[in-house]
Amino acid sequence: MPGRKRVFMPMTRVTSLDAAAVITTGLLNLRRFQQRPTEHLALAELLDRPVTITTPDGAVEATVEDLAVNVSRRIWSVTKVFCRKADPTPARRLSLRRRPGETLLVSVESVSGLDSQAGEQDASLLVAAYEDLRVADLAEAIHDLTPQRRAAVAAALDDERLADVLEELSEDDQVEILSGLDTERAADVLEAMEPDDAADLLAELPEEQQEFLLARMEPDEAAPLRRLLSYAEDTAGGLMTTEPIILGPDAPIAEALALVRQESVPTTLATTVFVCRPPLETPTGRYLGIVHIQRLLREPPHSAVGLSLDRVEPLLPTASVDEVHRHLATYDLVAAPVVDEDGHLVGAVTVDDVLDHILPEDWRDEDEDEDDDEDQARDVSADGEAAMED
């Protein structure tokens, strides 16, 4: 449902299933779906699940790649399972498009293992099914998985994608996933995260583990995180990112526009260019001012950014959260500069950083908390209504 909320949908009211939507009749209960122990999520749990197929020639080990669902008298049922025989040489598997092994489409009655908890289970097909999800939606889907399945998905995601997902997850999920990675990969994922998010995650770990991971990161990647960890959590220094867009005053506006256009730049940081004297990496030379993207769009591309400065007063790293709120509101800013006592830019605080701080720690799980206060029972009609994954 809109708002990344999974809901319970009685199967007898479903009239159509397709890749884009589930069509249903009647009223819909918007209470968040809570999985029962006897229910299995068709995509999240069953894709890549190892099973055994009974054939006339004996038992065959395989993995699930798809399910066929059919309806009879308003009852939807899994009727067939599309499987791939186990690959005797897994080292040769090159990609999802060239998965080795014979495929079989068999009746569900001949398959055993669908209703039992898998041991080691790959997640490559599940990750492929989630490929088109926005990061926030993928994070929500991962949050709803079991810890074992979350770990498998984390292992199947590349470092950049996993870093993006971690930034959208709750602190408990972040710590659980990061702790399940080997040390070298955990360090790589931290390097791929936004510095402020990576520092916040490290702050949730014991100091010994923090230092252990920082020591395995590239020195130039670890240095900003060490600086961020030195500030109190409820200050501008604790909220800021150390990687805003920074240019010298003589840089052309065309260069500024090229930088904010980059897909990797977060939306909130793409609204503002910070102008400083060299060096142009935090901590920079003397902070001069900011240029808003709207101003950049109104000026000639060859003009220098220094000619369009808005000389917004910066914050100190020790500024309280209340001071940051007032500063952003007073100057109508999406991102505010943070400087040290010598006037060097050390970072920027963005609106989303502030919102994350002022919202309750469990705001991502708010729907679940509300549902815990309600009766969790779900009525199942006499003619049989089975739960399904939305």
SVG drawing of the C-alpha trace seen along z (x, -y; Angstrom):
<svg xmlns="http://www.w3.org/2000/svg" viewBox="-18 -39 63 83">
<polyline fill="none" stroke="black" stroke-width="0.4" points="0.0,0.0 1.2,-3.6 3.5,-4.4 5.4,-1.1 2.9,0.7 2.1,4.4 -1.5,5.4 -3.5,8.6 -5.7,9.4 -8.2,12.3 -7.6,14.6 -11.3,15.2 -11.7,11.5 -8.8,11.5 -10.1,11.5 -6.8,11.1 -3.0,11.3 -0.5,9.8 3.0,8.4 1.8,4.8 -1.1,5.2 -3.5,7.4 -7.1,6.7 -9.6,7.3 -13.2,6.7 -14.8,5.5 -13.2,3.5 -9.5,3.8 -8.2,3.9 -5.3,1.5 -3.8,3.0 -0.2,4.0 0.3,7.6 1.8,9.7 3.1,13.1 2.0,16.2 4.5,19.1 2.5,21.3 2.6,18.8 5.4,18.4 6.1,15.4 6.1,16.6 8.8,14.3 10.8,13.4 11.1,16.9 10.5,19.4 12.6,18.1 16.0,19.9 14.8,22.3 16.4,25.8 13.8,28.5 13.6,32.2 11.5,33.3 10.2,36.8 10.4,38.2 9.9,41.7 13.7,42.0 14.2,41.0 14.7,37.8 16.2,34.7 17.7,31.8 16.7,28.4 16.1,24.8 12.8,22.9 12.8,20.2 9.0,19.5 5.6,20.6 2.4,21.1 -0.8,20.0 -4.3,20.9 -7.8,20.1 -10.7,22.6 -14.0,21.5 -12.4,18.4 -9.6,20.3 -6.1,19.5 -3.5,22.3 0.1,23.0 -0.3,25.7 3.2,25.9 6.8,25.1 9.4,24.1 12.8,25.4 16.3,25.7 18.3,28.8 21.2,28.3 24.4,27.2 27.3,29.6 29.8,26.9 28.5,23.7 31.9,21.9 30.9,21.6 27.8,19.7 28.4,16.4 25.1,14.5 21.3,14.8 20.9,14.9 23.2,17.9 22.2,20.1 23.4,23.6 21.3,26.7 18.2,28.3 14.9,26.6 11.7,28.5 8.1,27.5 6.5,29.9 3.3,30.2 3.5,28.9 2.6,32.4 5.9,33.8 8.0,31.1 9.1,31.4 10.8,28.7 8.6,25.8 7.1,25.7 10.3,26.3 12.9,23.7 15.8,23.7 19.4,23.9 21.8,22.3 19.6,20.4 20.9,18.2 19.1,14.8 20.2,14.0 16.7,14.5 15.0,12.5 17.5,9.7 16.7,9.8 13.0,9.6 13.6,6.5 15.9,4.9 13.4,2.2 12.4,1.2 13.3,-2.2 15.9,-2.0 13.3,-3.0 10.9,-0.2 13.7,2.3 14.7,1.4 11.1,2.0 10.9,5.3 14.2,6.4 13.0,5.3 10.1,7.7 12.3,10.7 13.6,13.1 17.1,12.4 18.5,15.4 16.9,14.2 18.0,10.6 21.6,11.9 21.3,13.8 19.9,10.7 22.7,8.5 25.3,11.0 23.7,10.9 23.6,7.1 26.6,5.2 28.3,2.8 26.8,-0.3 23.2,1.0 23.6,2.4 25.0,-0.9 22.0,-2.7 19.6,-0.2 21.4,-0.5 20.9,-4.2 17.1,-3.6 16.9,-0.9 16.3,-1.2 19.4,-1.2 18.7,2.3 18.5,3.7 21.6,1.8 23.6,3.2 22.3,6.8 23.2,6.7 26.6,5.1 27.6,7.4 26.7,10.4 29.2,9.3 32.8,10.3 35.1,7.5 36.6,6.5 33.1,6.3 31.7,4.4 34.5,1.8 33.8,1.6 30.1,1.0 30.8,-1.7 33.0,-3.4 30.2,-3.4 27.7,-5.0 27.2,-8.7 29.7,-9.7 27.1,-11.0 25.0,-7.8 28.1,-5.6 29.2,-7.5 25.7,-7.1 25.9,-3.4 29.4,-3.1 28.2,-5.0 25.7,-2.1 28.6,0.3 31.0,0.9 34.1,-1.3 36.3,1.7 34.3,2.8 34.2,-0.8 38.0,-1.0 38.4,2.5 36.3,1.4 37.8,-2.0 41.3,-0.5 40.3,1.6 38.9,-1.3 41.0,-3.4 42.6,-6.2 41.0,-9.0 37.6,-7.3 38.0,-6.7 39.2,-10.2 35.9,-12.0 34.1,-9.3 36.5,-9.8 35.8,-13.5 32.1,-13.0 32.3,-10.5 34.1,-13.1 31.0,-15.4 28.0,-14.9 25.1,-13.3 22.7,-16.2 24.9,-18.9 25.5,-20.3 28.8,-18.3 27.0,-15.1 24.3,-15.7 26.4,-16.9 27.8,-15.2 31.4,-15.9 30.8,-15.6 28.7,-18.5 29.4,-20.0 32.3,-22.4 33.8,-24.7 36.2,-27.6 34.8,-31.1 36.3,-31.1 34.7,-27.8 32.1,-28.3 28.5,-27.8 28.5,-25.1 30.8,-23.0 28.5,-23.5 25.5,-22.3 27.4,-19.3 28.1,-18.3 24.6,-18.7 23.3,-16.7 25.2,-13.6 22.9,-10.8 25.0,-9.8 24.5,-13.2 21.7,-13.1 18.7,-15.3 19.2,-17.6 22.9,-18.2 22.1,-18.8 20.3,-22.0 23.3,-23.9 26.9,-24.6 29.3,-25.6 32.0,-28.1 35.3,-28.1 39.0,-28.9 41.2,-25.9 41.6,-23.2 38.2,-22.1 37.8,-19.0 36.7,-19.2 38.1,-20.8 38.4,-23.4 40.0,-26.8 38.0,-29.8 34.3,-29.5 32.9,-32.2 29.2,-31.5 26.7,-29.3 24.9,-29.3 21.4,-27.9 20.6,-25.8 17.8,-28.1 20.3,-31.0 22.7,-28.8 19.9,-28.1 19.3,-31.8 22.9,-32.8 25.1,-32.3 26.9,-29.0 30.3,-30.7 29.8,-33.0 31.8,-32.3 29.9,-30.9 31.6,-33.5 29.5,-36.2 26.3,-34.6 27.1,-34.1 24.6,-34.1 26.7,-34.9 24.7,-32.8 26.1,-32.7 27.5,-29.3 26.9,-27.1 29.6,-25.9 29.9,-22.1 28.9,-22.6 25.6,-24.3 22.6,-22.5 19.8,-20.8 17.5,-23.7 20.0,-26.2 20.1,-24.1 16.3,-24.1 16.1,-27.8 19.0,-28.4 17.4,-26.3 14.0,-28.0 15.4,-31.5 17.3,-31.3 14.9,-28.9 17.7,-26.5 17.8,-22.8 21.4,-22.5 23.4,-24.7 27.2,-25.2 29.1,-24.1 32.6,-25.7 35.2,-25.3 36.5,-28.2 38.9,-29.2 36.2,-29.5 37.0,-26.4 34.0,-24.4 33.9,-21.0 30.5,-19.9 26.8,-20.6 23.6,-19.8 20.6,-18.9 16.9,-19.0 16.7,-15.2 19.4,-14.8 17.4,-17.1 14.1,-15.2 15.8,-11.9 16.9,-13.3 13.7,-14.9 11.4,-12.0 11.2,-9.1 13.9,-6.5 11.4,-3.9 9.5,-6.0 10.2,-3.5 8.3,-0.9 5.4,-3.1 2.8,-1.1 4.0,2.1 3.8,0.5 0.3,-0.6 -0.7,2.8 0.8,4.4 -1.9,2.5 -4.7,4.0 -6.1,7.5 -3.8,9.5 -6.4,12.1 -7.5,12.3 -10.8,13.8 -10.7,16.6 -14.0,17.5 -15.4,21.1 -14.8,21.6 -11.1,20.9 -9.1,17.7 -5.4,18.1 -2.8,15.4 -0.6,14.3 2.3,11.9 1.2,8.6"/>
</svg>
